[in-house]
Amino acid sequence: MKKIIVGIGGMTNGGKTTIACSLKKALPNSSLINQDTFFKESADVEFGEDGFQQYDVITALDMEAMMNAVYGRMKNIAAFREEDIAQEYNDLGILIIEGFLLYNYNLRTYEPPDPPGYFDGHVWPMYLKNKKEMEEIADNIIYLDGTKSPEELFTQVYEDILREVQKLKTSADYCC
């Protein structure tokens, strides 16, 4: 089975889950993993020098459990599809993974509001650090404009995925 893996990263409250869930609904041959379901218990999340609990760092997550979920779904993505799909897509699976790594700085609004200094002193520096690390290891990153509406962002991502599906379907090694 051919697979397309879509990673949706961004900062906390940046719209990742909204886009990911919309894509899941629009792509019946897809499966969704939400990184938020892998946060450690609050008592296990460390405090930083700034006095804030460090939820925007990778150590706040049970990454072993998350990666086991990712590998499990990649191994048998068809088992996680919730709907019957058209026969032409029966041998194609799309895995959508969303989490907090890359998004827009200025438009963050969060209820309840962040404590003073939390965003500028912790969230934004972690975003920049994680963004740099992703750019060093990944070669096909598409950045979204966080000032666009959720509908516009969904359309952009959805159309990008459909283009990738079409590329797979027309490639010489695509099998029935």
FENNORKA-V418793 format. One record per helix or strand. SS is the DSSP state (A for helix, B for strand). FROM is the first residue (numbers start at 1). LEN is the number of residues. If there is no record, write none. Layout:
# FENNORKA-V418793
ss:from:len
SS:FROM:LEN
SS:FROM:LEN
This chain:
# FENNORKA-V418793
ss:from:len
B:2:8
A:16:11
B:30:5
A:35:4
B:39:1
A:42:3
B:47:1
B:53:1
A:58:3
B:61:1
A:63:13
A:77:4
A:87:3
B:92:8
A:118:20
A:150:21
